[in-house]
Amino acid sequence: MNLPQISALELKVVLRCRDFQASHRFYANILHLPVLETWEEEEGQGCIFGFGPEGRSGTLEISQVKEGARRYTAAFAVPFENDKIDLQLRTDNLDAWATALEGVWEFSGPKRLPWGERWIKLRDPDNLLVAIYESE
């Protein structure tokens, strides 16, 4: 059977956050992700951040859906209760991240893991685990 060639052109992760302003500050000011787009509409507000050079290595959308909006569900207002999903960011200078985060945002690490990578772990305002790691 000949299947047509298919490809995924980009990965975009969407996070429905409890507090848009707190999440925006975290991703823009703590993780220093570039803002690619922002919007506000009747049902809520959102922002798209980019990863990598020119934001072309993937995107993260945060949005806060207002209570009463057609897409709203109570789960959007609840913090993450476990680590079933996390966000992992690879860097080439983990020590610079540790220095930048010191006294600014609570984190653990750097810690070397058995497979040789070094990791820092922190939590976003919705309690999502964010791991920043360096491969060796």
C-alpha positions in Angstrom: 0.0 0.0 0.0 1.4 3.4 -1.0 0.6 6.1 1.6 1.0 9.7 0.8 4.0 11.4 2.5 2.9 13.4 5.4 4.8 15.7 7.7 4.3 17.7 10.8 5.5 21.2 10.2 5.6 22.6 13.8 4.9 21.6 17.4 2.6 24.0 19.3 1.7 23.3 22.9 -1.4 25.1 24.3 -1.7 25.7 28.0 -5.0 27.1 29.4 -3.7 29.0 32.4 -5.5 30.1 35.6 -3.9 33.6 35.7 -2.8 35.0 32.4 -0.7 37.8 33.8 1.3 35.5 36.1 1.9 33.0 33.3 2.8 35.7 30.9 5.4 37.1 33.3 6.8 33.7 33.9 7.3 32.7 30.3 8.4 36.2 29.1 10.4 37.5 32.1 11.7 34.3 33.8 12.2 32.0 30.8 12.8 34.9 28.4 10.8 33.3 25.6 10.1 35.7 22.7 6.5 36.9 22.3 5.3 36.1 18.8 1.7 37.2 19.1 -0.8 38.4 21.7 -4.6 38.9 21.6 -7.6 39.7 23.7 -11.1 38.9 22.8 -14.5 38.6 24.4 -13.9 35.0 25.6 -10.4 35.6 27.0 -6.8 36.5 26.1 -3.7 34.7 25.0 -0.1 34.8 23.9 2.1 32.7 21.7 5.8 32.3 22.7 8.5 31.0 20.4 11.4 28.6 21.0 14.8 28.6 19.4 16.2 30.9 16.7 13.5 33.4 15.7 10.9 31.3 17.6 11.0 28.7 14.8 11.7 25.6 16.9 8.2 25.3 18.3 5.6 27.4 20.1 3.8 27.6 23.4 0.4 29.3 23.6 -0.9 30.4 26.9 -4.5 31.4 27.1 -7.0 32.3 29.8 -10.6 31.5 28.9 -13.1 33.5 30.8 -15.6 31.8 33.0 -18.9 31.6 31.1 -17.2 31.5 27.6 -18.4 28.6 25.4 -15.0 26.8 25.7 -14.6 27.3 29.4 -14.4 24.3 31.7 -13.7 24.4 35.5 -10.5 22.4 34.9 -8.9 25.5 33.3 -8.9 27.1 36.8 -7.2 24.2 38.6 -3.4 23.9 38.9 -1.6 20.8 37.7 -1.8 18.2 40.4 0.8 15.8 39.0 3.6 15.6 36.5 1.8 13.6 33.8 3.0 16.3 31.4 5.9 18.6 31.7 7.8 21.2 29.6 11.4 20.4 28.8 13.8 23.0 27.4 17.3 22.1 26.2 20.0 24.6 26.6 23.7 24.8 25.9 24.5 26.7 29.2 22.7 25.3 32.3 25.0 27.2 34.7 23.9 30.5 33.1 20.2 29.5 33.8 21.0 28.7 37.4 22.7 32.1 37.8 19.8 33.9 36.2 17.1 32.1 38.3 18.9 32.5 41.6 16.8 34.7 43.9 14.3 35.3 41.1 12.3 32.0 40.8 12.5 28.9 43.0 14.2 25.9 41.4 16.1 22.8 42.2 19.4 21.7 40.7 21.5 21.7 38.7 21.5 17.9 39.1 23.3 15.4 37.0 21.1 12.5 36.0 22.3 8.9 35.4 22.3 9.3 31.6 24.7 12.3 31.8 22.4 15.2 31.3 22.2 18.0 33.9 18.8 19.4 34.9 17.2 22.3 36.7 13.5 21.9 37.6 11.0 24.6 38.4 7.2 25.2 38.4 5.2 27.7 36.4 2.3 29.6 38.0 -0.1 26.6 37.2 2.3 24.2 38.9 3.5 22.7 35.5 6.9 21.2 35.9 9.4 23.0 33.7 12.8 21.2 33.2 15.7 23.0 31.7 18.5 20.6 30.8 21.9 20.4 29.2 23.1 17.4 27.2 26.8 16.5 27.4 
